[in-house]
Amino acid sequence: MHGSKYIIFGLILNSAIICAQFSTKGMLTIGAMTGNNIPKNWSKYQSIIGYIPTLSLKKEMPTQGLLDFEWGYRLQKDYSGDSLYNTIEKPYRLWARYSNEKLEARLGLQKIIFGPTQILRPLSWFDTFDVKDPAGETNGVEAFRLKWFPSNNISVWSWFIQNELDTQSYGGRAEISSSFGEFGFTLHLDPLNSKKMIGQPGVPINNSHTRTAIDYRYDGFIGFWNESALIKSKNEEILLSSIGADYTLPVANGILIMAETMSISTKNETQNYSGIMASFPIGIMHAAMYISQFDWSEEKSYHYFRWSSTFDSYSLNMILSLNPKRNQYNIPENALPKSLSGFGAGIQFMFIYNH
C-alpha cells in the first residue's frame, strides 16, 4: 500500500496540475502548561509547538465526478522547561479520492471515524479523536475505503486497513437513516496476533479477533444514542456497551448538557464509566465547556474546563483540569507518560492559528 500511494500521487499530480484547483492551508498550535504533579527531575513547565501544512488538489471530471488529493505533514516539538524531550515528524494525511453522487473511493493515510458517542466512544476503532482537544486532531490509518450511497438514507462502507507490520485487516459498515432514528451496523476482522488497544478507554486484546457493533441515534425532544460492540477472539470475549443523551436548555444562547455511561464486560470482570458535559456559547466569539469523567471500578474521576475565544483565523483556549495523581495508578511512575497533562491539577493555554 505504501508504494501505491506514491504511484497514485504521481498520476493525480501529473493529470491535475494543468487544470486542477490548487489550495494550501495549515494549522499552527502553540501551547504551554503547568501542574502540581511533576515527574521527578522534570520541569514544572511544559510547552509544545506544532504545525500541520496541508496541500490539496481538486479536479472536476467529465463524468460528473470529482478527483481530489490531500497531503498533510505533522511537525511537533515538546519541551520540558527549555529542554526538548519529544519530536514528531510524520505524515498526517496522504490520500487520493474519487467521488460522485453514488460513490466515494479513497486510498491512503486517512481518517476513519464513526459512531454517535462523544466522550466514552467504544467505536473509536481507527481514530484518536478526543472532544477535549480544541484542535480536533486525530491520527489516520493506511487504508482503502469505499462508500456507496444507494439512496439518500442508506450508505454502505467497506475498508481494507494496513498496519505497521504490513498485515491487512478489513471490514465494513452500513448506515440507515429513518424517521425512527439513525442506525449503524459494523463488522471488522483483524487477523494479526499482537496487542491492540480498542476504543477510547483502551481495551487490550492480544489475538486475532472479530469486532461486531450496532449503534443508534435518535434526535427528538432529547437526543439519545447507543453503541454496543462485541470483540471476540479465540481466548477472549469483550462486550462494550454505552448509552447517552443530550438536551439543550433554553437559557441565554442555549446550554447543551450531555451524559454518557458505558460498561466493559469480560469473563472475569465488569468495568463501568460515566461522563457528563455542559457547553454553552457566550456571545459571538466565546464559549465554555465542562466535562467530568468517572471510572467507577478504579474510583477515579477526571475534570476538565475550557474557555475558548474564537476569531476569524485563530482561537485562544484556557484549560483547567483536575485528575488523579501519578501515585494513584497501579503502574510504576517511570512507565507513565512524562507529560504534565492528565495528572493532578493543571492549567494550560493553547493558541491555534488556521490559514
FENHU-V617880 format. One record per helix or strand of 3 or more residues. SS is the DSSP state (H for helix, E for strand). FROM is the first residue (numbers start at 0). LEN is the number of residues. If there is no record, write none. Layout:
ss/from/len
SS/FROM/LEN
SS/FROM/LEN
This chain:
ss/from/len
H/1/15
E/20/15
E/44/16
E/65/15
E/82/17
E/102/8
E/140/11
E/153/9
E/167/11
E/180/10
E/195/3
E/202/3
E/208/11
E/222/11
E/236/13
E/254/11
E/269/13
E/285/10
E/299/11
E/313/9
H/325/3
H/332/3
E/344/10
